[in-house]
Amino acid sequence: MKRKRFQPVATIPQAFSYAWESQASQYPPFGPAGISLFEPGGEFEGAHCLLWRDDRGILRGILNYYSRAFPPHEEAGGCNVWVDPGHKGQGIATALVEEAMRLWDIDLSKQRFTPQGAAFAKAFLRKQASRQ
């Protein structure tokens, strides 16, 4: 059977993506090691945040999933991921995406990606297919 080629719905310019520091500053810098769920509530009801912290409890990864639209920036079903630049390539994004897909109905082919994010998604889907 021929595998379907991954084609993201849209690629956003790298310059448009938000820097790690701008995102990490929105959350407590320390907490329990591993993945935890942060639900902001209030005007952000419908935004669900998975936080990945190292064994010292330092925030190293963030995944935001939007169960409703946040116009003009986010559509319902969208998600985005950030990893501390000094900790990329350690499986943090993979762990966050796997947990998010366990919790929510996420279709990677309908996300917007930076070029680096699209490369991650292709590799992630390849690994998932090889496990089946």
C-alpha positions as a Markdown table, in Angstrom:
| # | Residue | x | y | z |
|---|---|---|---|---|
| 1 | Met | 0.0 | 0.0 | 0.0 |
| 2 | Lys | 1.4 | 3.4 | -1.0 |
| 3 | Arg | 1.7 | 5.8 | 1.9 |
| 4 | Lys | 0.0 | 9.2 | 1.6 |
| 5 | Arg | 2.6 | 12.0 | 1.4 |
| 6 | Phe | 2.4 | 14.5 | 4.2 |
| 7 | Gln | 1.4 | 17.9 | 2.9 |
| 8 | Pro | 0.8 | 20.6 | 5.6 |
| 9 | Val | -2.2 | 22.9 | 5.0 |
| 10 | Ala | 0.1 | 26.0 | 5.2 |
| 11 | Thr | 3.6 | 27.0 | 6.0 |
| 12 | Ile | 4.1 | 30.3 | 7.9 |
| 13 | Pro | 7.3 | 32.3 | 7.6 |
| 14 | Gln | 9.9 | 31.6 | 10.3 |
| 15 | Ala | 9.9 | 35.3 | 11.1 |
| 16 | Phe | 6.2 | 35.1 | 12.0 |
| 17 | Ser | 6.7 | 32.5 | 14.7 |
| 18 | Tyr | 6.9 | 33.6 | 18.2 |
| 19 | Ala | 10.2 | 33.3 | 20.1 |
| 20 | Trp | 10.6 | 30.7 | 22.9 |
| 21 | Glu | 11.1 | 33.4 | 25.5 |
| 22 | Ser | 7.8 | 35.2 | 24.6 |
| 23 | Gln | 5.9 | 31.9 | 25.1 |
| 24 | Ala | 7.8 | 30.6 | 28.1 |
| 25 | Ser | 7.3 | 33.8 | 30.0 |
| 26 | Gln | 3.5 | 33.2 | 30.1 |
| 27 | Tyr | 3.9 | 30.1 | 32.4 |
| 28 | Pro | 5.5 | 29.5 | 35.8 |
| 29 | Pro | 9.2 | 28.7 | 35.1 |
| 30 | Phe | 9.2 | 25.8 | 37.6 |
| 31 | Gly | 6.9 | 22.9 | 38.3 |
| 32 | Pro | 6.6 | 19.2 | 38.4 |
| 33 | Ala | 8.9 | 17.2 | 36.1 |
| 34 | Gly | 7.4 | 15.6 | 33.1 |
| 35 | Ile | 4.2 | 16.7 | 31.2 |
| 36 | Ser | 1.5 | 18.7 | 33.0 |
| 37 | Leu | -1.7 | 20.3 | 31.8 |
| 38 | Phe | -2.2 | 24.0 | 32.3 |
| 39 | Glu | -5.7 | 25.4 | 31.6 |
| 40 | Pro | -5.7 | 29.2 | 31.7 |
| 41 | Gly | -9.5 | 29.7 | 31.8 |
| 42 | Gly | -11.2 | 33.1 | 31.7 |
| 43 | Glu | -10.9 | 34.8 | 28.3 |
| 44 | Phe | -8.6 | 31.9 | 27.3 |
| 45 | Glu | -11.2 | 29.2 | 28.0 |
| 46 | Gly | -10.6 | 26.6 | 25.3 |
| 47 | Ala | -6.9 | 27.0 | 25.2 |
| 48 | His | -5.2 | 23.9 | 26.6 |
| 49 | Cys | -1.5 | 24.0 | 27.4 |
| 50 | Leu | 0.8 | 21.0 | 27.9 |
| 51 | Leu | 4.0 | 21.9 | 29.6 |
| 52 | Trp | 7.1 | 19.7 | 29.6 |
| 53 | Arg | 9.6 | 20.2 | 32.4 |
| 54 | Asp | 13.0 | 18.5 | 32.9 |
| 55 | Asp | 14.0 | 16.5 | 36.0 |
| 56 | Arg | 14.8 | 19.8 | 37.8 |
| 57 | Gly | 11.3 | 21.1 | 37.0 |
| 58 | Ile | 12.5 | 23.7 | 34.5 |
| 59 | Leu | 10.1 | 24.5 | 31.6 |
| 60 | Arg | 11.6 | 23.2 | 28.4 |
| 61 | Gly | 8.6 | 22.6 | 26.1 |
| 62 | Ile | 5.1 | 24.0 | 25.5 |
| 63 | Leu | 2.2 | 22.7 | 23.3 |
| 64 | Asn | -1.0 | 24.8 | 23.0 |
| 65 | Tyr | -4.2 | 23.2 | 21.7 |
| 66 | Tyr | -7.2 | 25.3 | 20.8 |
| 67 | Ser | -10.6 | 23.6 | 21.2 |
| 68 | Arg | -12.2 | 26.8 | 19.9 |
| 69 | Ala | -11.1 | 29.6 | 17.6 |
| 70 | Phe | -9.2 | 32.6 | 18.9 |
| 71 | Pro | -9.5 | 35.0 | 16.0 |
| 72 | Pro | -7.5 | 36.2 | 14.2 |
| 73 | His | -4.6 | 34.0 | 15.4 |
| 74 | Glu | -5.8 | 30.5 | 16.1 |
| 75 | Glu | -8.5 | 28.3 | 14.6 |
| 76 | Ala | -10.4 | 25.6 | 16.5 |
| 77 | Gly | -8.4 | 22.3 | 16.4 |
| 78 | Gly | -5.1 | 24.2 | 15.9 |
| 79 | Cys | -2.0 | 23.5 | 18.0 |
| 80 | Asn | 1.5 | 24.9 | 18.2 |
| 81 | Val | 4.7 | 23.7 | 19.9 |
| 82 | Trp | 7.8 | 25.4 | 21.2 |
| 83 | Val | 10.9 | 23.8 | 22.6 |
| 84 | Asp | 13.6 | 25.7 | 24.5 |
| 85 | Pro | 16.3 | 26.2 | 21.8 |
| 86 | Gly | 19.0 | 24.7 | 23.9 |
| 87 | His | 17.0 | 21.5 | 24.3 |
| 88 | Lys | 15.8 | 20.7 | 20.8 |
| 89 | Gly | 16.4 | 17.2 | 19.5 |
| 90 | Gln | 15.8 | 15.5 | 22.8 |
| 91 | Gly | 12.3 | 14.2 | 22.1 |
| 92 | Ile | 10.4 | 17.0 | 23.9 |
| 93 | Ala | 8.2 | 18.0 | 21.0 |
| 94 | Thr | 7.5 | 14.3 | 20.2 |
| 95 | Ala | 6.4 | 13.6 | 23.8 |
| 96 | Leu | 4.2 | 16.7 | 23.8 |
| 97 | Val | 2.6 | 15.9 | 20.4 |
| 98 | Glu | 2.0 | 12.2 | 21.4 |
| 99 | Glu | 0.3 | 13.3 | 24.6 |
| 100 | Ala | -1.8 | 15.9 | 22.8 |
| 101 | Met | -2.9 | 13.4 | 20.3 |
| 102 | Arg | -3.9 | 11.1 | 23.1 |
| 103 | Leu | -6.0 | 13.8 | 24.7 |
| 104 | Trp | -7.5 | 15.6 | 21.7 |
| 105 | Asp | -8.4 | 15.0 | 18.1 |
| 106 | Ile | -5.5 | 16.6 | 16.3 |
| 107 | Asp | -5.0 | 16.4 | 12.6 |
| 108 | Leu | -1.4 | 17.4 | 11.8 |
| 109 | Ser | -2.2 | 17.8 | 8.1 |
| 110 | Lys | -4.5 | 20.7 | 9.0 |
| 111 | Gln | -1.9 | 22.7 | 11.0 |
| 112 | Arg | 0.1 | 25.7 | 10.0 |
| 113 | Phe | 3.9 | 25.1 | 10.2 |
| 114 | Thr | 7.1 | 27.0 | 10.2 |
| 115 | Pro | 9.6 | 25.2 | 7.9 |
| 116 | Gln | 11.2 | 23.6 | 10.9 |
| 117 | Gly | 7.8 | 22.5 | 12.2 |
| 118 | Ala | 6.8 | 20.9 | 8.9 |
| 119 | Ala | 10.1 | 18.9 | 9.0 |
| 120 | Phe | 9.3 | 17.8 | 12.5 |
| 121 | Ala | 5.7 | 16.8 | 11.5 |
| 122 | Lys | 7.0 | 14.7 | 8.5 |
| 123 | Ala | 9.5 | 12.9 | 10.7 |
| 124 | Phe | 6.9 | 12.4 | 13.5 |
| 125 | Leu | 4.4 | 10.9 | 11.0 |
| 126 | Arg | 7.1 | 8.7 | 9.5 |
| 127 | Lys | 7.9 | 7.3 | 13.0 |
| 128 | Gln | 4.3 | 6.7 | 13.8 |
| 129 | Ala | 3.7 | 4.8 | 10.5 |
| 130 | Ser | 6.8 | 2.6 | 11.2 |
| 131 | Arg | 5.3 | 1.6 | 14.5 |
| 132 | Gln | 2.1 | 0.3 | 12.9 |
